[in-house]
Amino acid sequence: MISTRVIPVLLLKDGGLVKTIKFKNPTYIGDPINAIKIFNDKEVDELIFLDITASSQKKKPNLEVIKQIAEECFMPLCYGGGIHSLQDIEMY
């Protein structure tokens, strides 16, 4: 039997959640930790976080924000943005 999976994709900018249209004009919509708590209650299958400015601004991923997100998340977590090398992958 095929089951529907729910995998939200959340956009980060400067550690906060944002809403965009085609990744332009980001509008702050809240704290990622509060969103995670909601998704924990809803029992989603996985969460994907994309830092929409890290790569274009040549910034490294914010390890502190990733740690806070990972500590609160009770489902598989995926992160993208600002990772440029295998050494970055190993560190994060």
PDB file with one MODEL, atoms N, CA, C and O in Angstrom:
MODEL        1
ATOM      1  N   MET A   1       0.839  -1.177   0.000  1.00  0.00           N
ATOM      2  CA  MET A   1       0.000   0.000   0.000  1.00  0.00           C
ATOM      3  C   MET A   1       0.889   1.248   0.000  1.00  0.00           C
ATOM      4  O   MET A   1       1.830   1.351   0.788  1.00  0.00           O
ATOM      5  N   ILE A   2       0.587   2.167  -0.870  1.00  0.00           N
ATOM      6  CA  ILE A   2       1.364   3.407  -0.964  1.00  0.00           C
ATOM      7  C   ILE A   2       0.855   4.396   0.077  1.00  0.00           C
ATOM      8  O   ILE A   2      -0.346   4.633   0.204  1.00  0.00           O
ATOM      9  N   SER A   3       1.801   4.964   0.816  1.00  0.00           N
ATOM     10  CA  SER A   3       1.471   5.931   1.854  1.00  0.00           C
ATOM     11  C   SER A   3       1.963   7.318   1.445  1.00  0.00           C
ATOM     12  O   SER A   3       3.040   7.453   0.864  1.00  0.00           O
ATOM     13  N   THR A   4       1.185   8.331   1.746  1.00  0.00           N
ATOM     14  CA  THR A   4       1.577   9.703   1.453  1.00  0.00           C
ATOM     15  C   THR A   4       2.601  10.168   2.469  1.00  0.00           C
ATOM     16  O   THR A   4       2.423   9.980   3.673  1.00  0.00           O
ATOM     17  N   ARG A   5       3.677  10.777   1.982  1.00  0.00           N
ATOM     18  CA  ARG A   5       4.695  11.322   2.871  1.00  0.00           C
ATOM     19  C   ARG A   5       4.594  12.836   2.862  1.00  0.00           C
ATOM     20  O   ARG A   5       4.334  13.446   1.825  1.00  0.00           O
ATOM     21  N   VAL A   6       4.802  13.435   4.024  1.00  0.00           N
ATOM     22  CA  VAL A   6       4.777  14.883   4.164  1.00  0.00           C
ATOM     23  C   VAL A   6       6.189  15.349   4.505  1.00  0.00           C
ATOM     24  O   VAL A   6       6.734  15.004   5.554  1.00  0.00           O
ATOM     25  N   ILE A   7       6.781  16.150   3.591  1.00  0.00           N
ATOM     26  CA  ILE A   7       8.155  16.625   3.762  1.00  0.00           C
ATOM     27  C   ILE A   7       8.181  18.135   3.495  1.00  0.00           C
ATOM     28  O   ILE A   7       8.376  18.556   2.355  1.00  0.00           O
ATOM     29  N   PRO A   8       7.988  18.948   4.533  1.00  0.00           N
ATOM     30  CA  PRO A   8       8.033  20.397   4.343  1.00  0.00           C
ATOM     31  C   PRO A   8       9.455  20.884   4.039  1.00  0.00           C
ATOM     32  O   PRO A   8      10.434  20.344   4.553  1.00  0.00           O
ATOM     33  N   VAL A   9       9.542  21.905   3.201  1.00  0.00           N
ATOM     34  CA  VAL A   9      10.802  22.572   2.900  1.00  0.00           C
ATOM     35  C   VAL A   9      10.702  23.981   3.469  1.00  0.00           C
ATOM     36  O   VAL A   9       9.843  24.764   3.063  1.00  0.00           O
ATOM     37  N   LEU A  10      11.584  24.296   4.411  1.00  0.00           N
ATOM     38  CA  LEU A  10      11.575  25.594   5.087  1.00  0.00           C
ATOM     39  C   LEU A  10      12.799  26.396   4.655  1.00  0.00           C
ATOM     40  O   LEU A  10      13.902  25.858   4.561  1.00  0.00           O
ATOM     41  N   LEU A  11      12.597  27.669   4.398  1.00  0.00           N
ATOM     42  CA  LEU A  11      13.679  28.537   3.937  1.00  0.00           C
ATOM     43  C   LEU A  11      14.213  29.369   5.096  1.00  0.00           C
ATOM     44  O   LEU A  11      13.445  29.961   5.855  1.00  0.00           O
ATOM     45  N   LEU A  12      15.536  29.407   5.225  1.00  0.00           N
ATOM     46  CA  LEU A  12      16.201  30.173   6.276  1.00  0.00           C
ATOM     47  C   LEU A  12      16.957  31.353   5.679  1.00  0.00           C
ATOM     48  O   LEU A  12      17.531  31.264   4.594  1.00  0.00           O
ATOM     49  N   LYS A  13      16.940  32.451   6.413  1.00  0.00           N
ATOM     50  CA  LYS A  13      17.791  33.597   6.088  1.00  0.00           C
ATOM     51  C   LYS A  13      18.179  34.241   7.406  1.00  0.00           C
ATOM     52  O   LYS A  13      17.313  34.659   8.175  1.00  0.00           O
ATOM     53  N   ASP A  14      19.473  34.322   7.671  1.00  0.00           N
ATOM     54  CA  ASP A  14      19.993  34.897   8.915  1.00  0.00           C
ATOM     55  C   ASP A  14      19.391  34.231  10.146  1.00  0.00           C
ATOM     56  O   ASP A  14      19.126  34.902  11.142  1.00  0.00           O
ATOM     57  N   GLY A  15      19.172  32.918  10.090  1.00  0.00           N
ATOM     58  CA  GLY A  15      18.682  32.160  11.234  1.00  0.00           C
ATOM     59  C   GLY A  15      17.182  32.203  11.442  1.00  0.00           C
ATOM     60  O   GLY A  15      16.684  31.579  12.379  1.00  0.00           O
ATOM     61  N   GLY A  16      16.442  32.916  10.604  1.00  0.00           N
ATOM     62  CA  GLY A  16      14.990  32.994  10.734  1.00  0.00           C
ATOM     63  C   GLY A  16      14.299  32.384   9.525  1.00  0.00           C
ATOM     64  O   GLY A  16      14.889  32.286   8.449  1.00  0.00           O
ATOM     65  N   LEU A  17      13.058  31.978   9.701  1.00  0.00           N
ATOM     66  CA  LEU A  17      12.276  31.443   8.593  1.00  0.00           C
ATOM     67  C   LEU A  17      11.778  32.585   7.730  1.00  0.00           C
ATOM     68  O   LEU A  17      11.364  33.628   8.236  1.00  0.00           O
ATOM     69  N   VAL A  18      11.822  32.377   6.426  1.00  0.00           N
ATOM     70  CA  VAL A  18      11.327  33.388   5.497  1.00  0.00           C
ATOM     71  C   VAL A  18      10.409  32.759   4.462  1.00  0.00           C
ATOM     72  O   VAL A  18      10.451  31.554   4.213  1.00  0.00           O
ATOM     73  N   LYS A  19       9.579  33.608   3.868  1.00  0.00           N
ATOM     74  CA  LYS A  19       8.709  33.223   2.769  1.00  0.00           C
ATOM     75  C   LYS A  19       9.179  34.002   1.549  1.00  0.00           C
ATOM     76  O   LYS A  19       9.477  35.192   1.652  1.00  0.00           O
ATOM     77  N   THR A  20       9.251  33.337   0.383  1.00  0.00           N
ATOM     78  CA  THR A  20       9.686  34.010  -0.827  1.00  0.00           C
ATOM     79  C   THR A  20       8.798  33.607  -1.998  1.00  0.00           C
ATOM     80  O   THR A  20       8.026  32.651  -1.920  1.00  0.00           O
ATOM     81  N   ILE A  21       8.929  34.350  -3.067  1.00  0.00           N
ATOM     82  CA  ILE A  21       8.375  33.956  -4.348  1.00  0.00           C
ATOM     83  C   ILE A  21       9.557  33.864  -5.293  1.00  0.00           C
ATOM     84  O   ILE A  21      10.192  34.870  -5.611  1.00  0.00           O
ATOM     85  N   LYS A  22       9.851  32.638  -5.746  1.00  0.00           N
ATOM     86  CA  LYS A  22      11.021  32.378  -6.594  1.00  0.00           C
ATOM     87  C   LYS A  22      12.321  32.846  -5.936  1.00  0.00           C
ATOM     88  O   LYS A  22      13.218  33.341  -6.619  1.00  0.00           O
ATOM     89  N   PHE A  23      12.425  32.691  -4.622  1.00  0.00           N
ATOM     90  CA  PHE A  23      13.597  33.039  -3.823  1.00  0.00           C
ATOM     91  C   PHE A  23      13.934  34.526  -3.862  1.00  0.00           C
ATOM     92  O   PHE A  23      15.081  34.901  -3.619  1.00  0.00           O
ATOM     93  N   LYS A  24      12.971  35.367  -4.160  1.00  0.00           N
ATOM     94  CA  LYS A  24      13.177  36.812  -4.200  1.00  0.00           C
ATOM     95  C   LYS A  24      12.347  37.482  -3.111  1.00  0.00           C
ATOM     96  O   LYS A  24      11.291  36.978  -2.729  1.00  0.00           O
ATOM     97  N   ASN A  25      12.823  38.613  -2.615  1.00  0.00           N
ATOM     98  CA  ASN A  25      12.133  39.413  -1.600  1.00  0.00           C
ATOM     99  C   ASN A  25      11.709  38.592  -0.383  1.00  0.00           C
ATOM    100  O   ASN A  25      10.515  38.479  -0.105  1.00  0.00           O
ATOM    101  N   PRO A  26      12.664  38.022   0.342  1.00  0.00           N
ATOM    102  CA  PRO A  26      12.303  37.220   1.518  1.00  0.00           C
ATOM    103  C   PRO A  26      11.607  38.045   2.589  1.00  0.00           C
ATOM    104  O   PRO A  26      12.022  39.161   2.902  1.00  0.00           O
ATOM    105  N   THR A  27      10.550  37.482   3.141  1.00  0.00           N
ATOM    106  CA  THR A  27       9.779  38.110   4.207  1.00  0.00           C
ATOM    107  C   THR A  27       9.879  37.225   5.446  1.00  0.00           C
ATOM    108  O   THR A  27       9.564  36.036   5.394  1.00  0.00           O
ATOM    109  N   TYR A  28      10.312  37.802   6.546  1.00  0.00           N
ATOM    110  CA  TYR A  28      10.454  37.048   7.798  1.00  0.00           C
ATOM    111  C   TYR A  28       9.081  36.565   8.263  1.00  0.00           C
ATOM    112  O   TYR A  28       8.131  37.345   8.324  1.00  0.00           O
ATOM    113  N   ILE A  29       8.981  35.257   8.593  1.00  0.00           N
ATOM    114  CA  ILE A  29       7.705  34.724   9.072  1.00  0.00           C
ATOM    115  C   ILE A  29       7.806  34.074  10.442  1.00  0.00           C
ATOM    116  O   ILE A  29       6.782  33.704  11.016  1.00  0.00           O
ATOM    117  N   GLY A  30       9.021  33.921  10.989  1.00  0.00           N
ATOM    118  CA  GLY A  30       9.093  33.376  12.333  1.00  0.00           C
ATOM    119  C   GLY A  30      10.373  32.645  12.656  1.00  0.00           C
ATOM    120  O   GLY A  30      11.324  32.611  11.875  1.00  0.00           O
ATOM    121  N   ASP A  31      10.356  32.060  13.844  1.00  0.00           N
ATOM    122  CA  ASP A  31      11.487  31.325  14.393  1.00  0.00           C
ATOM    123  C   ASP A  31      11.414  29.867  13.945  1.00  0.00           C
ATOM    124  O   ASP A  31      10.348  29.259  14.039  1.00  0.00           O
ATOM    125  N   PRO A  32      12.519  29.284  13.458  1.00  0.00           N
ATOM    126  CA  PRO A  32      12.469  27.892  13.012  1.00  0.00           C
ATOM    127  C   PRO A  32      12.127  26.905  14.124  1.00  0.00           C
ATOM    128  O   PRO A  32      11.517  25.870  13.853  1.00  0.00           O
ATOM    129  N   ILE A  33      12.502  27.198  15.360  1.00  0.00           N
ATOM    130  CA  ILE A  33      12.237  26.275  16.467  1.00  0.00           C
ATOM    131  C   ILE A  33      10.729  26.136  16.688  1.00  0.00           C
ATOM    132  O   ILE A  33      10.244  25.031  16.933  1.00  0.00           O
ATOM    133  N   ASN A  34       9.992  27.228  16.607  1.00  0.00           N
ATOM    134  CA  ASN A  34       8.536  27.151  16.762  1.00  0.00           C
ATOM    135  C   ASN A  34       7.916  26.327  15.644  1.00  0.00           C
ATOM    136  O   ASN A  34       6.991  25.552  15.888  1.00  0.00           O
ATOM    137  N   ALA A  35       8.415  26.485  14.420  1.00  0.00           N
ATOM    138  CA  ALA A  35       7.904  25.697  13.296  1.00  0.00           C
ATOM    139  C   ALA A  35       8.180  24.211  13.501  1.00  0.00           C
ATOM    140  O   ALA A  35       7.333  23.369  13.203  1.00  0.00           O
ATOM    141  N   ILE A  36       9.365  23.894  14.010  1.00  0.00           N
ATOM    142  CA  ILE A  36       9.708  22.491  14.252  1.00  0.00           C
ATOM    143  C   ILE A  36       8.762  21.875  15.274  1.00  0.00           C
ATOM    144  O   ILE A  36       8.323  20.737  15.108  1.00  0.00           O
ATOM    145  N   LYS A  37       8.448  22.615  16.319  1.00  0.00           N
ATOM    146  CA  LYS A  37       7.526  22.103  17.343  1.00  0.00           C
ATOM    147  C   LYS A  37       6.169  21.770  16.724  1.00  0.00           C
ATOM    148  O   LYS A  37       5.557  20.758  17.066  1.00  0.00           O
ATOM    149  N   ILE A  38       5.708  22.611  15.825  1.00  0.00           N
ATOM    150  CA  ILE A  38       4.437  22.351  15.144  1.00  0.00           C
ATOM    151  C   ILE A  38       4.545  21.095  14.286  1.00  0.00           C
ATOM    152  O   ILE A  38       3.657  20.244  14.313  1.00  0.00           O
ATOM    153  N   PHE A  39       5.629  20.979  13.528  1.00  0.00           N
ATOM    154  CA  PHE A  39       5.799  19.810  12.664  1.00  0.00           C
ATOM    155  C   PHE A  39       6.019  18.534  13.470  1.00  0.00           C
ATOM    156  O   PHE A  39       5.630  17.456  13.021  1.00  0.00           O
ATOM    157  N   ASN A  40       6.633  18.629  14.646  1.00  0.00           N
ATOM    158  CA  ASN A  40       6.730  17.466  15.533  1.00  0.00           C
ATOM    159  C   ASN A  40       5.342  16.988  15.924  1.00  0.00           C
ATOM    160  O   ASN A  40       5.063  15.790  15.886  1.00  0.00           O
ATOM    161  N   ASP A  41       4.462  17.925  16.302  1.00  0.00           N
ATOM    162  CA  ASP A  41       3.090  17.574  16.687  1.00  0.00           C
ATOM    163  C   ASP A  41       2.318  16.962  15.521  1.00  0.00           C
ATOM    164  O   ASP A  41       1.510  16.054  15.712  1.00  0.00           O
ATOM    165  N   LYS A  42       2.569  17.459  14.323  1.00  0.00           N
ATOM    166  CA  LYS A  42       1.877  16.958  13.118  1.00  0.00           C
ATOM    167  C   LYS A  42       2.466  15.648  12.612  1.00  0.00           C
ATOM    168  O   LYS A  42       1.901  15.011  11.723  1.00  0.00           O
ATOM    169  N   GLU A  43       3.613  15.244  13.183  1.00  0.00           N
ATOM    170  CA  GLU A  43       4.300  14.005  12.825  1.00  0.00           C
ATOM    171  C   GLU A  43       4.640  13.928  11.329  1.00  0.00           C
ATOM    172  O   GLU A  43       4.347  12.935  10.662  1.00  0.00           O
ATOM    173  N   VAL A  44       5.267  15.004  10.818  1.00  0.00           N
ATOM    174  CA  VAL A  44       5.709  14.971   9.427  1.00  0.00           C
ATOM    175  C   VAL A  44       6.838  13.959   9.277  1.00  0.00           C
ATOM    176  O   VAL A  44       7.474  13.578  10.259  1.00  0.00           O
ATOM    177  N   ASP A  45       7.081  13.529   8.053  1.00  0.00           N
ATOM    178  CA  ASP A  45       8.055  12.465   7.809  1.00  0.00           C
ATOM    179  C   ASP A  45       9.500  12.943   7.801  1.00  0.00           C
ATOM    180  O   ASP A  45      10.402  12.188   8.164  1.00  0.00           O
ATOM    181  N   GLU A  46       9.728  14.175   7.395  1.00  0.00           N
ATOM    182  CA  GLU A  46      11.090  14.699   7.274  1.00  0.00           C
ATOM    183  C   GLU A  46      10.993  16.209   7.148  1.00  0.00           C
ATOM    184  O   GLU A  46       9.964  16.726   6.712  1.00  0.00           O
ATOM    185  N   LEU A  47      12.054  16.931   7.524  1.00  0.00           N
ATOM    186  CA  LEU A  47      12.118  18.382   7.347  1.00  0.00           C
ATOM    187  C   LEU A  47      13.346  18.735   6.516  1.00  0.00           C
ATOM    188  O   LEU A  47      14.427  18.178   6.712  1.00  0.00           O
ATOM    189  N   ILE A  48      13.163  19.664   5.593  1.00  0.00           N
ATOM    190  CA  ILE A  48      14.268  20.144   4.781  1.00  0.00           C
ATOM    191  C   ILE A  48      14.423  21.643   5.040  1.00  0.00           C
ATOM    192  O   ILE A  48      13.465  22.405   4.910  1.00  0.00           O
ATOM    193  N   PHE A  49      15.629  22.054   5.404  1.00  0.00           N
ATOM    194  CA  PHE A  49      15.942  23.467   5.623  1.00  0.00           C
ATOM    195  C   PHE A  49      16.922  23.913   4.552  1.00  0.00           C
ATOM    196  O   PHE A  49      17.945  23.264   4.330  1.00  0.00           O
ATOM    197  N   LEU A  50      16.612  25.018   3.890  1.00  0.00           N
ATOM    198  CA  LEU A  50      17.499  25.591   2.891  1.00  0.00           C
ATOM    199  C   LEU A  50      17.858  27.017   3.297  1.00  0.00           C
ATOM    200  O   LEU A  50      16.977  27.862   3.452  1.00  0.00           O
ATOM    201  N   ASP A  51      19.144  27.282   3.468  1.00  0.00           N
ATOM    202  CA  ASP A  51      19.604  28.639   3.738  1.00  0.00           C
ATOM    203  C   ASP A  51      19.752  29.322   2.383  1.00  0.00           C
ATOM    204  O   ASP A  51      20.682  29.028   1.632  1.00  0.00           O
ATOM    205  N   ILE A  52      18.837  30.229   2.076  1.00  0.00           N
ATOM    206  CA  ILE A  52      18.740  30.767   0.722  1.00  0.00           C
ATOM    207  C   ILE A  52      19.802  31.812   0.392  1.00  0.00           C
ATOM    208  O   ILE A  52      19.935  32.189  -0.772  1.00  0.00           O
ATOM    209  N   THR A  53      20.559  32.290   1.375  1.00  0.00           N
ATOM    210  CA  THR A  53      21.581  33.301   1.091  1.00  0.00           C
ATOM    211  C   THR A  53      23.002  32.815   1.353  1.00  0.00           C
ATOM    212  O   THR A  53      23.954  33.499   0.978  1.00  0.00           O
ATOM    213  N   ALA A  54      23.172  31.678   1.974  1.00  0.00           N
ATOM    214  CA  ALA A  54      24.512  31.223   2.362  1.00  0.00           C
ATOM    215  C   ALA A  54      25.427  31.024   1.158  1.00  0.00           C
ATOM    216  O   ALA A  54      26.565  31.495   1.167  1.00  0.00           O
ATOM    217  N   SER A  55      24.958  30.347   0.139  1.00  0.00           N
ATOM    218  CA  SER A  55      25.824  30.074  -1.019  1.00  0.00           C
ATOM    219  C   SER A  55      26.119  31.331  -1.810  1.00  0.00           C
ATOM    220  O   SER A  55      27.268  31.573  -2.179  1.00  0.00           O
ATOM    221  N   SER A  56      25.100  32.135  -2.079  1.00  0.00           N
ATOM    222  CA  SER A  56      25.310  33.334  -2.895  1.00  0.00           C
ATOM    223  C   SER A  56      26.194  34.363  -2.189  1.00  0.00           C
ATOM    224  O   SER A  56      26.901  35.126  -2.847  1.00  0.00           O
ATOM    225  N   GLN A  57      26.157  34.388  -0.856  1.00  0.00           N
ATOM    226  CA  GLN A  57      26.988  35.319  -0.095  1.00  0.00           C
ATOM    227  C   GLN A  57      28.286  34.685   0.379  1.00  0.00           C
ATOM    228  O   GLN A  57      29.037  35.287   1.146  1.00  0.00           O
ATOM    229  N   LYS A  58      28.547  33.467  -0.081  1.00  0.00           N
ATOM    230  CA  LYS A  58      29.780  32.735   0.276  1.00  0.00           C
ATOM    231  C   LYS A  58      29.941  32.577   1.784  1.00  0.00           C
ATOM    232  O   LYS A  58      31.059  32.621   2.297  1.00  0.00           O
ATOM    233  N   LYS A  59      28.826  32.392   2.497  1.00  0.00           N
ATOM    234  CA  LYS A  59      28.865  32.190   3.947  1.00  0.00           C
ATOM    235  C   LYS A  59      28.852  30.698   4.251  1.00  0.00           C
ATOM    236  O   LYS A  59      28.271  29.903   3.512  1.00  0.00           O
ATOM    237  N   LYS A  60      29.493  30.339   5.338  1.00  0.00           N
ATOM    238  CA  LYS A  60      29.422  28.971   5.837  1.00  0.00           C
ATOM    239  C   LYS A  60      28.082  28.777   6.538  1.00  0.00           C
ATOM    240  O   LYS A  60      27.493  29.748   7.014  1.00  0.00           O
ATOM    241  N   PRO A  61      27.590  27.542   6.611  1.00  0.00           N
ATOM    242  CA  PRO A  61      26.362  27.290   7.354  1.00  0.00           C
ATOM    243  C   PRO A  61      26.524  27.684   8.825  1.00  0.00           C
ATOM    244  O   PRO A  61      27.601  27.526   9.401  1.00  0.00           O
ATOM    245  N   ASN A  62      25.468  28.188   9.413  1.00  0.00           N
ATOM    246  CA  ASN A  62      25.482  28.587  10.819  1.00  0.00           C
ATOM    247  C   ASN A  62      25.322  27.332  11.666  1.00  0.00           C
ATOM    248  O   ASN A  62      24.213  26.831  11.848  1.00  0.00           O
ATOM    249  N   LEU A  63      26.438  26.830  12.180  1.00  0.00           N
ATOM    250  CA  LEU A  63      26.436  25.580  12.925  1.00  0.00           C
ATOM    251  C   LEU A  63      25.571  25.663  14.178  1.00  0.00           C
ATOM    252  O   LEU A  63      24.943  24.674  14.554  1.00  0.00           O
ATOM    253  N   GLU A  64      25.528  26.806  14.820  1.00  0.00           N
ATOM    254  CA  GLU A  64      24.721  26.956  16.038  1.00  0.00           C
ATOM    255  C   GLU A  64      23.229  26.813  15.735  1.00  0.00           C
ATOM    256  O   GLU A  64      22.501  26.158  16.481  1.00  0.00           O
ATOM    257  N   VAL A  65      22.783  27.417  14.655  1.00  0.00           N
ATOM    258  CA  VAL A  65      21.373  27.292  14.268  1.00  0.00           C
ATOM    259  C   VAL A  65      21.056  25.843  13.900  1.00  0.00           C
ATOM    260  O   VAL A  65      20.002  25.327  14.273  1.00  0.00           O
ATOM    261  N   ILE A  66      21.954  25.189  13.174  1.00  0.00           N
ATOM    262  CA  ILE A  66      21.735  23.786  12.799  1.00  0.00           C
ATOM    263  C   ILE A  66      21.657  22.913  14.049  1.00  0.00           C
ATOM    264  O   ILE A  66      20.818  22.015  14.116  1.00  0.00           O
ATOM    265  N   LYS A  67      22.520  23.161  15.044  1.00  0.00           N
ATOM    266  CA  LYS A  67      22.477  22.390  16.292  1.00  0.00           C
ATOM    267  C   LYS A  67      21.150  22.584  17.013  1.00  0.00           C
ATOM    268  O   LYS A  67      20.562  21.616  17.494  1.00  0.00           O
ATOM    269  N   GLN A  68      20.669  23.831  17.094  1.00  0.00           N
ATOM    270  CA  GLN A  68      19.387  24.097  17.756  1.00  0.00           C
ATOM    271  C   GLN A  68      18.245  23.387  17.035  1.00  0.00           C
ATOM    272  O   GLN A  68      17.359  22.817  17.671  1.00  0.00           O
ATOM    273  N   ILE A  69      18.272  23.424  15.719  1.00  0.00           N
ATOM    274  CA  ILE A  69      17.238  22.759  14.927  1.00  0.00           C
ATOM    275  C   ILE A  69      17.287  21.254  15.160  1.00  0.00           C
ATOM    276  O   ILE A  69      16.253  20.625  15.387  1.00  0.00           O
ATOM    277  N   ALA A  70      18.485  20.675  15.103  1.00  0.00           N
ATOM    278  CA  ALA A  70      18.638  19.227  15.256  1.00  0.00           C
ATOM    279  C   ALA A  70      18.223  18.748  16.643  1.00  0.00           C
ATOM    280  O   ALA A  70      17.679  17.652  16.779  1.00  0.00           O
ATOM    281  N   GLU A  71      18.471  19.552  17.672  1.00  0.00           N
ATOM    282  CA  GLU A  71      18.086  19.162  19.029  1.00  0.00           C
ATOM    283  C   GLU A  71      16.575  19.114  19.204  1.00  0.00           C
ATOM    284  O   GLU A  71      16.068  18.331  20.008  1.00  0.00           O
ATOM    285  N   GLU A  72      15.857  19.936  18.466  1.00  0.00           N
ATOM    286  CA  GLU A  72      14.401  20.008  18.604  1.00  0.00           C
ATOM    287  C   GLU A  72      13.666  19.051  17.671  1.00  0.00           C
ATOM    288  O   GLU A  72      12.523  18.678  17.932  1.00  0.00           O
ATOM    289  N   CYS A  73      14.322  18.655  16.586  1.00  0.00           N
ATOM    290  CA  CYS A  73      13.692  17.844  15.536  1.00  0.00           C
ATOM    291  C   CYS A  73      13.575  16.376  15.961  1.00  0.00           C
ATOM    292  O   CYS A  73      14.542  15.785  16.442  1.00  0.00           O
ATOM    293  N   PHE A  74      12.384  15.794  15.780  1.00  0.00           N
ATOM    294  CA  PHE A  74      12.179  14.381  16.077  1.00  0.00           C
ATOM    295  C   PHE A  74      11.935  13.575  14.814  1.00  0.00           C
ATOM    296  O   PHE A  74      11.335  12.501  14.862  1.00  0.00           O
ATOM    297  N   MET A  75      12.399  14.092  13.684  1.00  0.00           N
ATOM    298  CA  MET A  75      12.272  13.400  12.414  1.00  0.00           C
ATOM    299  C   MET A  75      13.564  13.624  11.631  1.00  0.00           C
ATOM    300  O   MET A  75      14.375  14.465  12.018  1.00  0.00           O
ATOM    301  N   PRO A  76      13.772  12.884  10.533  1.00  0.00           N
ATOM    302  CA  PRO A  76      14.985  13.122   9.745  1.00  0.00           C
ATOM    303  C   PRO A  76      15.060  14.578   9.282  1.00  0.00           C
ATOM    304  O   PRO A  76      14.047  15.206   8.973  1.00  0.00           O
ATOM    305  N   LEU A  77      16.271  15.084   9.246  1.00  0.00           N
ATOM    306  CA  LEU A  77      16.515  16.496   8.946  1.00  0.00           C
ATOM    307  C   LEU A  77      17.517  16.601   7.809  1.00  0.00           C
ATOM    308  O   LEU A  77      18.523  15.892   7.789  1.00  0.00           O
ATOM    309  N   CYS A  78      17.237  17.484   6.867  1.00  0.00           N
ATOM    310  CA  CYS A  78      18.133  17.734   5.752  1.00  0.00           C
ATOM    311  C   CYS A  78      18.440  19.223   5.722  1.00  0.00           C
ATOM    312  O   CYS A  78      17.558  20.042   5.982  1.00  0.00           O
ATOM    313  N   TYR A  79      19.693  19.585   5.405  1.00  0.00           N
ATOM    314  CA  TYR A  79      20.095  20.988   5.368  1.00  0.00           C
ATOM    315  C   TYR A  79      20.829  21.263   4.067  1.00  0.00           C
ATOM    316  O   TYR A  79      21.608  20.437   3.593  1.00  0.00           O
ATOM    317  N   GLY A  80      20.574  22.424   3.499  1.00  0.00           N
ATOM    318  CA  GLY A  80      21.284  22.831   2.292  1.00  0.00           C
ATOM    319  C   GLY A  80      21.606  24.306   2.328  1.00  0.00           C
ATOM    320  O   GLY A  80      20.841  25.108   2.862  1.00  0.00           O
ATOM    321  N   GLY A  81      22.740  24.658   1.757  1.00  0.00           N
ATOM    322  CA  GLY A  81      23.136  26.055   1.647  1.00  0.00           C
ATOM    323  C   GLY A  81      24.480  26.329   2.281  1.00  0.00           C
ATOM    324  O   GLY A  81      24.673  26.064   3.467  1.00  0.00           O
ATOM    325  N   GLY A  82      25.418  26.860   1.502  1.00  0.00           N
ATOM    326  CA  GLY A  82      26.716  27.259   2.032  1.00  0.00           C
ATOM    327  C   GLY A  82      27.718  26.134   2.182  1.00  0.00           C
ATOM    328  O   GLY A  82      28.794  26.347   2.742  1.00  0.00           O
ATOM    329  N   ILE A  83      27.404  24.965   1.709  1.00  0.00           N
ATOM    330  CA  ILE A  83      28.332  23.832   1.802  1.00  0.00           C
ATOM    331  C   ILE A  83      29.083  23.764   0.480  1.00  0.00           C
ATOM    332  O   ILE A  83      28.480  23.558  -0.573  1.00  0.00           O
ATOM    333  N   HIS A  84      30.412  23.939   0.536  1.00  0.00           N
ATOM    334  CA  HIS A  84      31.202  24.068  -0.687  1.00  0.00           C
ATOM    335  C   HIS A  84      32.219  22.952  -0.898  1.00  0.00           C
ATOM    336  O   HIS A  84      32.782  22.839  -1.987  1.00  0.00           O
ATOM    337  N   SER A  85      32.466  22.132   0.109  1.00  0.00           N
ATOM    338  CA  SER A  85      33.513  21.131  -0.042  1.00  0.00           C
ATOM    339  C   SER A  85      33.197  19.880   0.768  1.00  0.00           C
ATOM    340  O   SER A  85      32.281  19.868   1.590  1.00  0.00           O
ATOM    341  N   LEU A  86      33.967  18.836   0.521  1.00  0.00           N
ATOM    342  CA  LEU A  86      33.808  17.607   1.305  1.00  0.00           C
ATOM    343  C   LEU A  86      34.171  17.844   2.765  1.00  0.00           C
ATOM    344  O   LEU A  86      33.593  17.222   3.655  1.00  0.00           O
ATOM    345  N   GLN A  87      35.122  18.736   3.019  1.00  0.00           N
ATOM    346  CA  GLN A  87      35.496  19.051   4.394  1.00  0.00           C
ATOM    347  C   GLN A  87      34.315  19.704   5.132  1.00  0.00           C
ATOM    348  O   GLN A  87      34.096  19.437   6.313  1.00  0.00           O
ATOM    349  N   ASP A  88      33.564  20.551   4.439  1.00  0.00           N
ATOM    350  CA  ASP A  88      32.370  21.142   5.037  1.00  0.00           C
ATOM    351  C   ASP A  88      31.362  20.056   5.426  1.00  0.00           C
ATOM    352  O   ASP A  88      30.780  20.088   6.510  1.00  0.00           O
ATOM    353  N   ILE A  89      31.173  19.105   4.525  1.00  0.00           N
ATOM    354  CA  ILE A  89      30.217  18.017   4.778  1.00  0.00           C
ATOM    355  C   ILE A  89      30.646  17.223   6.002  1.00  0.00           C
ATOM    356  O   ILE A  89      29.822  16.917   6.864  1.00  0.00           O
ATOM    357  N   GLU A  90      31.925  16.887   6.087  1.00  0.00           N
ATOM    358  CA  GLU A  90      32.417  16.106   7.215  1.00  0.00           C
ATOM    359  C   GLU A  90      32.236  16.867   8.533  1.00  0.00           C
ATOM    360  O   GLU A  90      31.909  16.261   9.554  1.00  0.00           O
ATOM    361  N   MET A  91      32.446  18.193   8.520  1.00  0.00           N
ATOM    362  CA  MET A  91      32.334  18.980   9.735  1.00  0.00           C
ATOM    363  C   MET A  91      30.883  19.051  10.207  1.00  0.00           C
ATOM    364  O   MET A  91      30.608  18.955  11.403  1.00  0.00           O
ATOM    365  N   TYR A  92      29.959  19.220   9.262  1.00  0.00           N
ATOM    366  CA  TYR A  92      28.559  19.389   9.651  1.00  0.00           C
ATOM    367  C   TYR A  92      27.876  18.056   9.832  1.00  0.00           C
ATOM    368  O   TYR A  92      26.690  18.010  10.161  1.00  0.00           O
TER     369      TYR A  92
ENDMDL
END
